[in-house]
Amino acid sequence: MMALALLLSLQTDSSGLRWSEVDGQYLISADIVGADPRKLFGEIATRSGRKLVGIEHLPATLPITLAFTDRPLSWVTQAVAGSVGWHVQLRSDRIELSVDDLSRLSESELENRLQAACLRALRNDGQNADAPRAELALGTIEERRGNVQAALGHFQSAVERDPDGELAPQALMHAGAAHIRLSQHVQAIECFTRVVGHTHTGAEQAEARLQLTRAIALNGDGRQALFLLDSLDQQSPAANDDERQTREYVRALACLKAERRAEALEALARAENTGASPEWARTAHELRAEVLAHFGRNRDAALAWLAAGKTSTGEAQAQAWIKAADQSLLAGDAVGVLMIQGLAKDSTAATALAPMAELARKRLGLSKHSDGAAGDLLEIAWRAMERGQPSKALAALEQAYPLREQREPEARLDLVLLYARALGANQQVDRALDALRLEGSGVTDAAVLGRLCFMAGSLLEAAGRHEEAFAAFGGKL
């Protein structure tokens, strides 16, 4: 907390609280050693004209020491209560005290309480020496919640409040990581450079140099990044598998930017052999996609970009979809392009994907229509079934079926029925029945149920399951 409230030894002398009133508000000062918090709250309640509630249920505590000047009543009550682990609520007519049993609070509730305490402390005394610590705590909370821009603001404030202080390197490390997530690589370089040269940088030194190398590589200078990484490996060898893995990912990135793609692929393989790393998942997929594309493995590159898209959000995800579609076209996978268009229909990638999807339709001989990717795949499947190619039809329908929610009710029913028919033609009758039952659950329209049951009966009859077929034709799915 921002209060200078420290638990000390059993000293009994107390100088008491000094009260003043400004514009109808109490301001309290103190320079107290060895005070009994019960007596302090008794005086606060008496002087402020409030009833003291709950103090009789609180356990005995050690004396406390407090030093502050001209603080409002709310600040003082929080300071006294917080110093002995009590929870206080200041009401207009009473002061409520209880044991602050943090063990009963969820992680989210603890986080909310910490955030509120830090914000209150900054509002009451933003010039206090502990202000950078409060900003750092707030930034960490926002970072954990995924609010990168908000977190960055707090980390920057922590540094601005005390740029030469002990907490500055830690705040700068967090700020640099936030800049990387926001693709602000120049600013990330500035942050990590400051950490490397900071007076109070200790254990962060090697990590700061590694992250500086990463930021330089992301900014496009692979050769300098490799030089810095080689120097780091010589001066501070990796201490464990996690650190070695991170360095291999950075090396793969640097090699790619330096157009040393074979070496990039080797470094990526070494990194992934160490195990999965959620922090590097998106970067690993992007690295793999770019290297595979360079070596002409366009289909594999498209899959890697799809994987990158699934681990990204916002503009990064949109760019991954676009690159996946581009690689699919190069691989001759027109159906894949239409699937990607369906995935990206609500993203900023939709406009860029439209001409790619149109080209894919031309390659497949499809006409223009407004049904989207599911409609294109449905047309492919119809044609395949007509030509006696049920496996090809099912391959298209396996991609179209998950998109059935995009279609109008009648068109959706057509898709489900064709899907069931293709499954039956591929000797997967039970899967076909599952799809028909799922579609029929909750349906009250007799005509729709009739069509679903008729398809189920036809498939069961063709499979020689006559008793089940009879029940289906009778209206039982």
Secondary structure as UniProt FT lines:
FT   STRAND          5..7
FT   STRAND          17..22
FT   TURN            23..24
FT   STRAND          25..35
FT   HELIX           37..48
FT   STRAND          51..53
FT   HELIX           55..57
FT   STRAND          64..72
FT   HELIX           73..83
FT   TURN            84..85
FT   STRAND          86..90
FT   STRAND          94..99
FT   HELIX           102..104
FT   HELIX           107..124
FT   TURN            126..127
FT   TURN            129..130
FT   HELIX           131..144
FT   TURN            145..146
FT   HELIX           148..161
FT   TURN            163..164
FT   TURN            166..167
FT   HELIX           168..181
FT   TURN            182..183
FT   HELIX           185..196
FT   TURN            199..200
FT   HELIX           204..218
FT   TURN            219..220
FT   HELIX           222..235
FT   HELIX           241..257
FT   TURN            258..259
FT   HELIX           261..273
FT   HELIX           278..280
FT   HELIX           281..294
FT   TURN            295..296
FT   HELIX           298..310
FT   HELIX           314..330
FT   TURN            331..332
FT   HELIX           334..343
FT   TURN            344..346
FT   TURN            348..349
FT   HELIX           350..364
FT   HELIX           372..386
FT   TURN            387..388
FT   HELIX           390..400
FT   HELIX           401..406
FT   HELIX           409..425
FT   TURN            426..427
FT   HELIX           429..440
FT   TURN            441..442
FT   HELIX           446..462
FT   TURN            463..464
FT   HELIX           466..473
FT   TURN            474..475
//
